[in-house]
Amino acid sequence: MLDILQIAVDHRKADLPFRGTVTPVKETVFSGAHDGLGRARLLEDIFMVSAGIRKAALMHPFSEVEVLWYHELASELGLGMAVRKAGSRVLKVYVSGMEKENIIRRIPDLDESMGTREFIIAQIALANLTGEVLGYPQCCVSSFVRHLMDATDQDEGAMEALKVHPAPDPRAYFVDRFVPCRPDCPGAVKEGKRLDQELQRVAPELLPEYREVRKGHMEDVRSGAIVREKKDRDRAIEHERPVKTPSVRPK
């Protein structure tokens, strides 16, 4: 049985091979055993992947404890899982079905010790690979890459764009922490529509809840909650103290 210390020492020990899903997935995911992850993340990142609605998902855990919870759920459901560093103190958890498993295995670790230029180049490569894994619209991936190259904050730009846009579409904010290239991006809206349709087909009773969660994602961008969360995390890392769990999660 994997424990927290093992993950803290070597995050890749939490990697899992894809073994196929179990049924009934809804009862397994929402059993209450992992409520600390937040129902929104369980719905979007675990249920939708285990039900085949999404091919893969990406989560940003706040601690090794959350990585362990993801590991337990993914193991029970038979999902593939990969834990990767995206900075000296930042982990990303990818879960997937069979179609994307080989790709998530190729996702590299990176941290600031690589040097500034090398770190930015590696971030760009990671962004493109992550976009491929998660099926993000290419225009949105390219927008994120431009922000990296210009050393600007995508989330700050998205916050300002959303404040002045006359007709933002909540469907463009289809999963947590995804930021469309613009508040009415056609590619992002198309994916939001697809998720609506698939959830209606697989678990219609969850569709109203998902739509409310999606509105919450848009409001997190508009309010600057994501920007504040990142700044809190960066200050915590700078002063080597535990990161305080932000108010915008879990949902």
N, C-alpha and C positions, 0 to 999 in steps of 0.2 A: 504494500500500500504506500503510495507516494505521500510524503509529508511536506510541511512548509519549509523545513530546514533544507531539504533536498532542492526545492525550487529556488530558495534564496542562494544556494551555493552554485547551482547550475540550472538555469531556467529551461534549458532544452530537455531536461529530464521529464518535463511535462508534455513533450510531444507524443502524439498518439497516431497510429495507423488507422485508416478508415476500415470499419468492419461491417458497414451496413446499418440501417436504422431498425429500431424495434417498434412495436405497436403495443398500446396506443401512445403515440408520442405526446399528445396534449397532456394526458394524465401524468406522464413521467416528468415533463418539463415544469408543470405547475403544481407539483406535489406539495410544495411548501418547504422542502428541504433546503432550497437555495434562494429563499426570498430576499436575502441580503444583497443579491445582485440587482434587485429591482425588477418589477414585472415588465417594464418596457424593454429592458435588455433581454429578458427571458423570451419575450414575444418575438422581437425582431431578430435577435442574433442566435437563438437556440431553436425555438420552435419553427421559425420559417425555414431554417436550414435543414432541420431534421425532417420536416414535412416536404422538402423538395421545392419550396416556393423560391428560396434563394439558393444559389450554388455555393456560396461561402459568406462568411461574416467576419468582421474585425471588431475587437473590443479593446479598450484601454483600461486595464485593471488598475486599481489604486493600491493594491498590496498583493503579496504572495498568497494571502488567504483567498482572495478572489480568484487567483490563478488556480488554486486547488479546487475551488468550487466548480470552475469551468471544466477542469480536468475530470472531476467526478461525473458531471453531467454528460460531457462528450463521451466518456468511456461507457457509461450506461446506455447511451443512444447509439454507440458504434460510429461516431463521427471522427473524421480526421482532425488533428489539432497540431498547431505549431506555435511556439512562444518565441518571440524575437525581440532583441533590443533595438530601440530606435533612438538611443541616447544613453548616457552613462547610468541614468536612473529611471528610464522610461521603457516599459515593456508593452508589447502589442501581442494580443492573442488572436490567432486566426483559427476558425473552425470551418470545416468543409465536408461536402459529400465526395463521392468518388471522382467526379468530373474535374474538380479543382485540386485534388490532393497532391498531385505531382508538382503543381505550381507552388503551393504553399511550402513544400519541402525546399524549394529553391530560394525562398526569401532569406536574405542575409541578415546578420546582426550588424549594427553600426553604432558608433559612439564618437564623442568629440575628440578622443585621443587620436583619431585618424588625421587630424589637422583640419583647419577651416575649409580649405578648398576641397579636399578629398571628402570631407563630411557632407558638404553641399552636393557634390556630384553623386555621392552614395544616396543622399536623400531623394534626389531627382530620380535615380534608378529605382529606389524603393517605391516612390509615388507611382511611377508608371507600372511597375509590377503589381502593386496593390490595386490599382485601377483595373488591371486585367483580371485579377482574382475576383474582385467584387462586382465587376460589370458596370463600373461607373462610366457615364458618358465621357467620351474623349475630350470634348470641349471643356468639361469641368476639371479633368486631370491636367490638361494643358494650362488652364488658368492657375491651378495650384503650383505647377512647375514654374510659371512666370513669376509668381510671388516669391518662390524660393530664390530664383535667379536675381530678382530685384531686391532681395532682403527686406521685403515688406510682409506684413501680417495679413494673410488671406481672411482670417476671421474678422479683423477690424474692418477691412474693406467690405466684407459681406454684411456686417452690421450697418455700416453707413448706407450701402446700396438698398438694404431692406427698409430702412427708415424713410427713404424718399421715393421708393418705387410705387407707382399708382395702383398696380394690380398684381401683387405677389401671389404665387400659387403654392399652398401648403404641400401639394403633392411633389413639388420639387425638393422638399426636405425629407425624403422618404425613409432615411434611417439616421440614427443618432450620429452626430459629428460629421455627417456628410454635408459639404457646403457646395451648392450649385454655383456655376460661373456667373449666373444672374438669377434674380428671384423668380423668373418665369421661364427658366431654361427649358426648351422643348424636349431635349433628351432626358433631363431629370424628371420632368412631368410625365413623360411616357413611361419611365420606370415606375413612378408612383402609381400610375394607372394600372400597370401590370400587376403590381403587388396587391392592389385593391381587388382586382379580378381573381387572382389566384387564392387570396384569403377568402373571398366570397365562395369560391368553389370548395375549398378544403375545410374551412372552419368559419362559416358566416357569423357565428355568435361572437367572434373575436374582432370582426371588422370595425364596429363602432369604437371599440377600445383603441385599436391601431390608429384610426383617424384622429382621435384625440391626442395620442402620443405624438403623432406626426406634427400636429399643430404646435405642440410643446417644443419640438425641435426648432421650428421656425421662430418661436418666441424666444428661445434661448439665444439664437443668433441676434435677433432684434434687440434684446435687452443687454447684450454684452456679457451674458453669463459665461460663455465659453472663453471669451478674452480674459475675464477675471480669473477663471479657473486656471488657465495657463500661467498667468502672472503669479498666482499663489504658488503653483507648483514650482516655477522657476526660482522664486524667492526661497522656498523651502529647501530646494536642492542647493542653492548658493550658501545657505547657512547650515546645511547638513542637519535639518530637523525633519520629523515626520510630516508628511503632507496631510493637511486637514481635508477630510472628505467634503467636497463642495455641496452647496445647497441644491444644485440642480439635479443631483443624483442621490440615490436611485429613485426611479419613478414607479 
